[in-house]
Amino acid sequence: MQQFEQSVYKLIVETSTNLPGDVRKTIQAAKEAEDRATRAGLSLSTIATNIEMAENNVSPICQDTGMPTFIVHTPVGANQIIMKQQIRSAIAQATKDGKLRTNSVDSLTGANTGDNLGPGTPVIHFEQWEKDEIDVRLILKGGGCENKNIQYSLPTELEGLGKAGRDLDGIRKCVMHAVYQAQGQGCSAGFIGVGIGGDRTTGYELAKQQLFRHVDDVNPIPELAQLEDYVLDNANKLGIGTMGFGGQVTLLGCKVGVMNRLPASYFVSVAYNCWAYRRQGVLLNAETGEIKTWIYPNGSDTPMKSSAADAAVDAVEGQEERREVVLHTPITEEQVRSLKVGDIVIINGEMHTGRDALHKHLMDHDAPIDLNGAVIYHCGPVMLQDEQGWHVKAAGPTTSIREEPYQGDIIKKFGIRAVIGKGGMGAKTLAALHEHGAVYLNAIGGAAQYYAECFKNVNGVDFMEFGIPEAMWHLKTEGFAAIVTMDAHGNSLHAEVEQDSFAKLTQFKEPVFK
């Protein structure tokens, strides 16, 4: 097993930086189904470009490389203790090399371990089988989509759908509701795994196991195959669309599994996965640990970039809908109040990253720099340091709704003019944008390479004690593009899409399955 650790390292790098072919084909089909001139269509084009950039750069597709979760099947007699040690060593090396973000945080102190190792990190499940080879599969599921997982206990009453009973129709309602409640916060268009039965723990495990299935496989249980087809067809009628911007494509895949349960319990567990569906696997020689074959199709065989002709068509077709505004930081209130929902804003100048730890800190402390007229970017980047200094390796937006308790107060306190993130924010932030003259810009979730190219220099950093993802990075920016989805006039695209999709959800209230 001399090559086992190196094989696991190759698996980690491939999973983080190169989407497999079945996922790429699905995203390509979604791109073709969406009007290229719309916000959703433009987002899918950006996503396609980002996928190609990540492969070429051998850098993370999304800066949130999630919780590394391994499922390992071994022959009888394999030394799982040594294998676990080598998996952990490969994780630490991939983190050091910038292929994974430092994501392992002490739940009590908030301290970041810096190497993705710690109690419960990474997650490793071992199972024995009678084959004479080793099967190692890995999924990197980011925190944004992980937060949109949901579990239902049947029977229950679902808003807009009524009673969901302990039958296939009740399950159908739960899954449709799960897609609705995710909106754009889980980086739609997404994939879902559904677990029927089990207890609260095994139900979620079953749901996540479904995410290891091939996108184009067919469920061997006819009733579940019918349910998968129904959900995939009808979830795309909700109109949530890519990034929650509205559109034709909301869901890219649905896989359902079932297990026995206790008579008193009936759980339906849904694992929501973003478009950056990073899962891969390898079959290894049990004697040497050498890779024999990759389990999922090679992503390099499915190019993602649009042709030059397509780009020209996009530019022409999008002229009427798109209004581009170039802003240089610091931004004035007058500039912000001239913006409206739907505008594309191009930002040049300095911007500052800020996530959960920073927002909590700023509520009770002064900022280390003047933030009047500033742009705050909800982002936890992947950063690498060499003799020349710090470099941004991946830098897409994080889910903004987590900052809802703080954002309005911080806008008021510091005079911030623009907040960038993904998924939108709530009523408190919307009111603050209106009152104080600020705007919310939605960047494309998961497009970590696309945005990393916009950062030309790292001007400085504060609060490194929070860990690299939570530190406040001061970045020189050129050509950073995002869409106004909440303006200074009380308008919110996110609220509009949620209201519209709820009305469409209620159409699925009547029974479908006997």
C-alpha positions as CSV (number, residue, x, y, z in Angstrom):
1,M,0.0,0.0,0.0
2,Q,2.9,2.3,-0.6
3,Q,0.9,4.4,-3.1
4,F,-2.3,4.7,-1.0
5,E,-1.7,8.1,0.4
6,Q,-0.7,9.6,-2.9
7,S,-3.7,8.1,-4.6
8,V,-6.0,9.7,-2.0
9,Y,-4.2,13.0,-2.5
10,K,-4.9,12.8,-6.3
11,L,-8.5,12.0,-5.5
12,I,-8.8,15.1,-3.3
13,V,-7.3,17.4,-5.9
14,E,-9.4,16.0,-8.7
15,T,-12.6,16.3,-6.6
16,S,-11.9,19.9,-5.6
17,T,-10.8,21.2,-9.0
18,N,-12.5,19.2,-11.8
19,L,-16.2,18.4,-12.0
20,P,-16.9,14.9,-13.4
21,G,-18.4,14.5,-16.9
22,D,-21.9,13.5,-15.8
23,V,-22.2,16.7,-13.8
24,R,-20.8,18.8,-16.6
25,K,-23.2,17.4,-19.2
26,T,-26.1,18.2,-16.8
27,I,-25.0,21.8,-16.4
28,Q,-24.5,22.1,-20.2
29,A,-28.1,20.9,-20.7
30,A,-29.3,23.5,-18.2
31,K,-27.3,26.2,-20.0
32,E,-29.0,25.3,-23.3
33,A,-32.5,25.2,-21.6
34,E,-32.1,28.7,-20.2
35,D,-32.5,32.0,-22.1
36,R,-28.9,33.2,-22.5
37,A,-29.8,36.8,-22.1
38,T,-31.4,36.5,-18.7
39,R,-29.7,36.8,-15.3
40,A,-30.0,33.0,-14.9
41,G,-28.5,32.4,-18.4
42,L,-25.6,34.8,-17.7
43,S,-25.0,33.0,-14.4
44,L,-24.8,29.6,-16.1
45,S,-22.4,31.0,-18.6
46,T,-20.2,32.3,-15.7
47,I,-20.5,28.9,-14.0
48,A,-19.4,27.1,-17.2
49,T,-16.4,29.5,-17.5
50,N,-15.5,28.9,-13.8
51,I,-15.5,25.1,-14.2
52,E,-13.1,25.4,-17.1
53,M,-10.8,27.8,-15.2
54,A,-10.7,25.6,-12.1
55,E,-9.6,22.6,-14.2
56,N,-7.0,24.6,-16.1
57,N,-5.6,26.3,-12.9
58,V,-5.9,23.1,-10.8
59,S,-7.5,25.2,-8.2
60,P,-10.8,24.9,-6.2
61,I,-14.0,25.2,-8.2
62,C,-15.5,26.8,-5.1
63,Q,-13.6,28.4,-2.3
64,D,-15.8,26.5,0.2
65,T,-14.4,23.0,-0.2
66,G,-16.8,21.8,2.5
67,M,-16.5,18.9,4.9
68,P,-14.4,16.2,3.2
69,T,-16.5,13.0,3.5
70,F,-15.0,9.6,2.4
71,I,-16.7,6.3,2.0
72,V,-14.1,3.5,1.8
73,H,-14.8,-0.1,0.9
74,T,-12.0,-2.5,1.7
75,P,-11.3,-6.2,1.4
76,V,-11.4,-8.3,4.6
77,G,-8.1,-7.8,6.5
78,A,-7.2,-4.4,5.2
79,N,-5.5,-2.2,7.9
80,Q,-8.1,0.6,8.3
81,I,-6.1,2.3,11.0
82,I,-3.2,2.9,8.7
83,M,-5.5,3.9,5.9
84,K,-7.3,6.5,8.1
85,Q,-3.9,8.0,9.1
86,Q,-2.9,8.3,5.5
87,I,-6.2,9.9,4.5
88,R,-5.8,12.5,7.2
89,S,-2.2,13.1,6.0
90,A,-3.4,13.5,2.4
91,I,-6.1,16.0,3.6
92,A,-3.4,18.1,5.5
93,Q,-1.1,18.1,2.4
94,A,-4.0,19.2,0.1
95,T,-4.8,22.0,2.5
96,K,-1.2,23.2,2.6
97,D,-1.1,23.1,-1.2
98,G,-4.3,25.3,-1.5
99,K,-6.5,22.6,-2.9
100,L,-8.7,22.7,0.2
101,R,-9.7,25.7,2.3
102,T,-8.9,25.6,6.0
103,N,-12.4,24.6,7.1
104,S,-12.0,22.7,10.4
105,V,-13.1,25.0,13.3
106,D,-13.4,24.3,17.0
107,S,-17.1,24.5,17.8
108,L,-16.5,26.1,21.3
109,T,-13.7,28.5,20.7
110,G,-14.0,29.2,16.9
111,A,-10.3,28.5,16.5
112,N,-9.3,27.2,13.0
113,T,-7.0,24.2,13.1
114,G,-5.4,25.3,9.8
115,D,-5.0,21.8,8.3
116,N,-8.6,20.5,8.1
117,L,-7.9,18.0,10.8
118,G,-9.7,17.8,14.1
119,P,-12.4,15.9,16.0
120,G,-14.9,14.8,13.2
121,T,-12.8,16.2,10.4
122,P,-12.5,14.7,7.9
123,V,-15.5,12.3,7.9
124,I,-14.4,8.7,7.0
125,H,-16.8,5.8,6.8
126,F,-15.2,2.3,6.3
127,E,-17.1,-0.7,5.1
128,Q,-15.8,-4.2,4.2
129,W,-16.7,-6.1,1.1
130,E,-15.8,-9.4,-0.5
131,K,-14.0,-7.8,-3.5
132,D,-10.2,-7.7,-3.7
133,E,-9.9,-4.0,-4.5
134,I,-10.4,-0.8,-2.5
135,D,-13.1,1.7,-3.4
136,V,-12.6,5.2,-2.1
137,R,-15.2,7.9,-2.8
138,L,-15.1,11.5,-1.7
139,I,-17.7,14.3,-1.7
140,L,-16.9,17.9,-0.9
141,K,-20.2,19.5,0.1
142,G,-20.0,23.2,1.0
143,G,-21.5,24.9,4.0
144,G,-24.0,27.0,2.0
145,C,-25.8,24.0,0.6
146,E,-25.3,22.0,3.8
147,N,-27.3,24.6,5.6
148,K,-30.2,24.0,3.2
149,N,-30.5,20.3,4.1
150,I,-33.8,19.7,5.8
151,Q,-35.6,16.8,7.6
152,Y,-39.3,16.2,7.9
153,S,-41.2,14.1,10.4
154,L,-44.4,12.7,8.9
155,P,-47.2,13.4,9.2
156,T,-46.7,17.1,9.1
157,E,-48.3,20.3,7.8
158,L,-46.4,22.1,5.0
159,E,-47.0,25.7,4.2
160,G,-48.5,26.0,0.8
161,L,-48.9,22.2,0.4
162,G,-51.1,21.2,3.3
163,K,-50.9,17.8,5.0
164,A,-48.0,15.5,4.1
165,G,-49.0,12.0,5.3
166,R,-47.0,8.8,5.7
167,D,-47.1,7.8,2.0
168,L,-45.5,8.4,-1.3
169,D,-47.5,11.5,-1.8
170,G,-46.4,12.9,1.5
171,I,-42.8,12.3,0.6
172,R,-43.4,14.1,-2.7
173,K,-44.7,17.1,-0.9
174,C,-41.7,17.2,1.4
175,V,-39.2,17.0,-1.5
176,M,-40.9,19.8,-3.4
177,H,-41.0,21.9,-0.2
178,A,-37.2,21.2,0.3
179,V,-36.4,22.6,-3.1
180,Y,-38.6,25.6,-2.5
181,Q,-37.1,26.5,0.9
182,A,-33.6,26.4,-0.5
183,Q,-34.3,29.2,-3.0
184,G,-31.0,30.5,-4.2
185,Q,-29.1,30.2,-0.9
186,G,-27.7,26.7,-1.7
187,C,-26.2,27.9,-5.0
188,S,-29.0,26.6,-7.3
189,A,-29.5,25.0,-9.7
190,G,-28.7,22.1,-7.4
191,F,-28.9,18.4,-6.9
192,I,-30.7,16.6,-4.1
193,G,-30.4,13.3,-2.3
194,V,-33.4,12.0,-0.4
195,G,-33.5,9.5,2.3
196,I,-36.8,7.9,3.3
197,G,-37.0,6.2,6.7
198,G,-34.2,5.3,9.2
199,D,-33.8,7.5,12.3
200,R,-32.7,11.1,12.4
201,T,-29.0,10.2,11.9
202,T,-29.2,7.4,9.4
203,G,-31.9,9.2,7.4
204,Y,-29.5,12.0,6.6
205,E,-26.7,9.5,5.9
206,L,-28.9,7.8,3.4
207,A,-29.8,11.1,1.8
208,K,-26.1,11.9,1.4
209,Q,-25.3,8.5,0.0
210,Q,-27.7,9.2,-2.9
211,L,-25.4,12.0,-4.0
212,F,-22.8,9.3,-4.9
213,R,-25.1,7.9,-7.6
214,H,-24.4,8.7,-11.2
215,V,-26.6,11.6,-12.5
216,D,-28.1,9.5,-15.3
217,D,-28.7,6.2,-13.5
218,V,-32.3,4.8,-13.0
219,N,-33.6,3.9,-9.6
220,P,-34.2,0.1,-9.4
221,I,-37.4,0.6,-7.3
222,P,-40.2,1.7,-9.8
223,E,-42.0,3.9,-7.3
224,L,-38.9,5.8,-6.5
225,A,-37.9,6.1,-10.1
226,Q,-41.3,7.7,-10.7
227,L,-40.8,10.0,-7.8
228,E,-37.4,11.1,-9.0
229,D,-38.7,11.9,-12.5
230,Y,-41.7,13.8,-11.0
231,V,-39.6,16.0,-8.7
232,L,-37.0,16.8,-11.4
233,D,-39.7,17.8,-13.9
234,N,-41.9,19.8,-11.5
235,A,-39.3,21.4,-9.3
236,N,-38.2,23.2,-12.5
237,K,-41.7,24.7,-12.7
238,L,-41.1,26.7,-9.5
239,G,-39.2,29.4,-11.3
240,I,-36.5,29.8,-8.7
241,G,-33.7,29.5,-11.3
242,T,-30.0,29.7,-11.1
243,M,-28.8,31.6,-8.0
244,G,-32.5,32.3,-7.2
245,F,-32.6,34.9,-10.0
246,G,-35.7,33.2,-11.5
247,G,-35.6,31.0,-14.6
248,Q,-36.3,27.7,-16.1
249,V,-33.8,25.5,-14.3
250,T,-34.0,25.1,-10.5
251,L,-33.0,21.5,-10.0
252,L,-30.4,19.4,-11.9
253,G,-30.9,16.0,-10.3
254,C,-33.0,14.1,-7.7
255,K,-32.0,10.7,-6.2
256,V,-34.0,8.9,-3.6
257,G,-33.2,5.9,-1.3
258,V,-35.3,4.1,1.2
259,M,-34.6,2.1,4.4
260,N,-36.7,0.6,7.2
261,R,-37.8,2.7,10.2
262,L,-39.4,2.4,13.6
263,P,-43.2,2.3,13.6
264,A,-43.3,5.6,15.6
265,S,-41.0,7.5,13.3
266,Y,-41.2,8.4,9.6
267,F,-38.5,10.7,8.5
268,V,-37.9,12.2,5.1
269,S,-34.3,13.7,4.9
270,V,-33.1,15.9,2.1
271,A,-29.4,16.6,1.4
272,Y,-29.2,19.6,-0.9
273,N,-26.1,20.0,-3.1
274,C,-25.0,23.1,-5.0
275,W,-24.3,23.1,-8.8
276,A,-20.6,22.6,-7.8
277,Y,-21.3,18.9,-7.4
278,R,-17.9,17.8,-6.3
279,R,-17.8,14.0,-5.9
280,Q,-15.4,11.5,-7.3
281,G,-14.1,8.1,-6.6
282,V,-11.2,5.7,-7.4
283,L,-10.7,1.9,-7.5
284,L,-7.4,1.0,-6.0
285,N,-5.1,-2.0,-6.2
286,A,-5.4,-3.5,-2.7
287,E,-1.7,-4.6,-2.7
288,T,-0.1,-1.3,-3.8
289,G,-2.8,1.4,-3.3
290,E,-2.3,2.4,-7.0
291,I,-5.3,3.9,-8.9
292,K,-6.8,1.3,-11.2
293,T,-9.6,3.4,-12.5
294,W,-11.7,6.5,-11.8
295,I,-15.3,5.8,-10.9
296,Y,-17.1,8.8,-12.4
297,P,-16.5,10.0,-16.0
298,N,-13.5,12.3,-16.7
299,G,-14.6,15.9,-16.7
300,S,-11.8,16.9,-19.1
301,D,-13.8,15.1,-21.8
302,T,-16.7,17.6,-21.5
303,P,-15.5,21.1,-22.2
304,M,-17.6,23.9,-20.6
305,K,-16.7,27.2,-22.3
306,S,-19.1,28.9,-24.6
307,S,-17.9,29.5,-28.2
308,A,-17.0,33.0,-29.3
309,A,-20.2,33.0,-31.4
310,D,-22.3,32.2,-28.4
311,A,-20.6,35.0,-26.4
312,A,-21.4,37.4,-29.2
313,V,-25.1,36.3,-29.3
314,D,-25.2,36.7,-25.5
315,A,-23.9,40.3,-25.8
316,V,-26.4,41.3,-28.4
317,E,-29.4,39.6,-26.8
318,G,-28.7,41.0,-23.4
319,Q,-28.3,44.6,-24.4
320,E,-31.9,45.6,-23.6
321,E,-32.1,43.9,-20.2
322,R,-28.6,44.7,-18.9
323,R,-27.5,48.1,-17.6
324,E,-23.8,48.1,-16.5
325,V,-22.5,50.6,-14.0
326,V,-18.8,51.0,-13.2
327,L,-18.1,52.1,-9.6
328,H,-14.8,53.0,-8.0
329,T,-14.4,52.6,-4.2
330,P,-15.1,54.4,-2.0
331,I,-18.7,54.7,-3.3
332,T,-21.0,57.6,-2.6
333,E,-24.6,57.5,-1.5
334,E,-25.7,59.3,-4.6
335,Q,-24.1,56.6,-6.8
336,V,-25.8,53.9,-4.8
337,R,-29.2,55.5,-4.9
338,S,-29.0,55.7,-8.7
339,L,-28.9,51.9,-8.9
340,K,-31.9,49.6,-9.2
341,V,-32.6,45.8,-9.1
342,G,-31.2,44.2,-12.2
343,D,-28.3,46.5,-12.8
344,I,-24.9,44.9,-13.3
345,V,-22.2,46.7,-11.2
346,I,-18.5,46.5,-12.0
347,I,-16.4,47.4,-9.0
348,N,-12.8,48.7,-9.1
349,G,-10.7,49.7,-6.1
350,E,-10.4,48.1,-2.7
351,M,-12.9,45.8,-1.2
352,H,-12.9,44.0,2.2
353,T,-13.9,40.4,3.0
354,G,-16.1,39.8,6.0
355,R,-17.9,36.7,7.3
356,D,-19.5,35.6,10.5
357,A,-16.6,36.3,13.0
358,L,-16.0,39.7,11.6
359,H,-19.6,40.8,11.6
360,K,-20.0,39.7,15.2
361,H,-16.8,41.5,16.2
362,L,-17.7,44.8,14.4
363,M,-21.0,45.0,16.4
364,D,-19.0,45.9,19.5
365,H,-15.7,47.2,18.2
366,D,-14.3,49.7,15.8
367,A,-13.1,48.7,12.3
368,P,-9.3,48.5,11.7
369,I,-9.8,50.8,8.6
370,D,-12.2,53.5,7.5
371,L,-15.3,51.7,6.0
372,N,-17.2,54.8,5.0
373,G,-18.2,54.2,1.3
374,A,-16.7,50.8,1.4
375,V,-17.6,47.4,-0.1
376,I,-17.9,44.4,2.2
377,Y,-17.6,41.0,0.4
378,H,-19.1,38.0,2.2
379,C,-16.3,35.7,1.2
380,G,-13.9,33.2,2.9
381,P,-11.2,32.9,0.3
382,V,-8.5,30.2,-0.2
383,M,-5.2,32.0,0.3
384,L,-1.6,30.9,-0.2
385,Q,1.5,32.7,1.0
386,D,5.0,32.7,-0.6
387,E,8.0,34.9,-0.6
388,Q,6.1,37.5,-2.6
389,G,3.3,37.6,-0.1
390,W,-0.4,36.5,0.0
391,H,-2.2,35.4,-3.2
392,V,-6.0,34.8,-3.7
393,K,-6.5,31.2,-5.0
394,A,-10.3,31.0,-4.9
395,A,-12.8,33.7,-3.8
396,G,-16.5,33.1,-4.5
397,P,-19.3,34.5,-2.3
398,T,-20.7,32.9,0.8
399,T,-24.3,32.7,1.8
400,S,-25.3,36.2,3.1
401,I,-28.4,35.4,5.2
402,R,-26.1,34.3,8.1
403,E,-25.2,37.9,8.5
404,E,-28.8,39.2,8.7
405,P,-28.7,39.7,12.5
406,Y,-25.7,42.1,12.0
407,Q,-25.7,43.6,8.6
408,G,-28.2,46.5,9.0
409,D,-26.5,47.7,12.1
410,I,-23.0,47.5,10.6
411,I,-24.2,49.4,7.5
412,K,-25.5,52.2,9.7
413,K,-22.4,52.2,12.1
414,F,-19.7,52.4,9.4
415,G,-21.3,53.9,6.4
416,I,-20.9,50.9,4.1
417,R,-22.3,51.4,0.7
418,A,-22.3,47.9,-0.9
419,V,-22.5,44.4,0.4
420,I,-21.7,41.5,-1.9
421,G,-22.7,37.9,-1.3
422,K,-25.1,35.3,-2.5
423,G,-28.7,34.2,-1.8
424,G,-29.9,37.6,-0.7
425,M,-30.7,39.0,2.8
426,G,-33.8,39.7,4.8
427,A,-36.2,42.5,5.8
428,K,-33.9,44.1,8.4
429,T,-31.1,44.5,5.9
430,L,-33.4,45.7,3.1
431,A,-34.7,48.4,5.5
432,A,-31.1,49.5,6.3
433,L,-30.2,49.7,2.6
434,H,-33.2,52.0,2.1
435,E,-32.6,54.2,5.1
436,H,-28.8,54.6,4.9
437,G,-28.3,54.4,1.1
438,A,-26.6,51.1,0.4
439,V,-27.1,48.2,-2.0
440,Y,-26.8,44.4,-2.0
441,L,-25.0,42.8,-4.9
442,N,-25.4,39.1,-5.7
443,A,-22.3,37.4,-7.0
444,I,-22.4,34.0,-8.6
445,G,-22.1,31.4,-5.9
446,G,-19.3,28.8,-6.4
447,A,-17.5,30.9,-9.1
448,A,-14.3,31.0,-7.1
449,Q,-11.9,31.1,-10.0
450,Y,-13.9,33.6,-12.0
451,Y,-13.8,36.1,-9.1
452,A,-10.2,35.3,-7.9
453,E,-9.0,36.7,-11.2
454,C,-10.5,40.1,-10.2
455,F,-8.2,40.4,-7.2
456,K,-4.9,41.9,-8.4
457,N,-3.2,42.4,-5.1
458,V,-3.6,41.7,-1.4
459,N,-3.3,45.1,0.3
460,G,-3.4,43.7,3.8
461,V,-5.2,41.6,6.3
462,D,-6.7,42.0,9.8
463,F,-8.0,39.5,12.4
464,M,-5.9,36.5,11.3
465,E,-6.7,35.1,14.7
466,F,-10.1,34.3,13.3
467,G,-8.5,32.0,10.7
468,I,-7.9,32.6,7.0
469,P,-11.6,32.2,5.9
470,E,-12.9,34.5,8.6
471,A,-10.1,37.1,8.5
472,M,-10.7,40.6,7.0
473,W,-8.8,40.7,3.7
474,H,-8.2,44.0,2.0
475,L,-8.1,43.3,-1.8
476,K,-7.3,45.5,-4.8
477,T,-10.1,44.8,-7.2
478,E,-10.5,45.2,-11.0
479,G,-13.6,44.3,-12.9
480,F,-15.6,42.6,-10.2
481,A,-19.1,42.1,-11.6
482,A,-22.2,41.4,-9.6
483,I,-26.0,42.0,-10.0
484,V,-28.0,44.4,-7.9
485,T,-30.7,42.2,-6.3
486,M,-31.6,44.5,-3.3
487,D,-31.5,48.2,-3.9
488,A,-31.8,51.4,-1.8
489,H,-35.4,51.9,-2.8
490,G,-36.8,48.9,-0.9
491,N,-36.8,46.5,-3.8
492,S,-35.7,42.9,-3.5
493,L,-35.4,40.4,-6.3
494,H,-35.1,37.6,-3.7
495,A,-38.4,38.5,-2.1
496,E,-40.1,38.6,-5.5
497,V,-38.8,35.2,-6.6
498,E,-39.7,33.6,-3.2
499,Q,-43.3,35.0,-3.4
500,D,-43.7,33.9,-7.0
501,S,-42.2,30.4,-6.4
502,F,-44.5,30.0,-3.3
503,A,-47.6,30.7,-5.5
504,K,-46.3,28.0,-8.0
505,L,-45.6,25.6,-5.1
506,T,-49.2,25.6,-4.0
507,Q,-50.2,24.2,-7.4
508,F,-48.7,20.9,-6.3
509,K,-51.0,20.5,-3.3
510,E,-53.3,17.9,-4.8
511,P,-52.5,14.1,-4.6
512,V,-50.4,12.7,-7.4
513,F,-49.5,9.1,-6.3
514,K,-52.2,6.6,-5.3
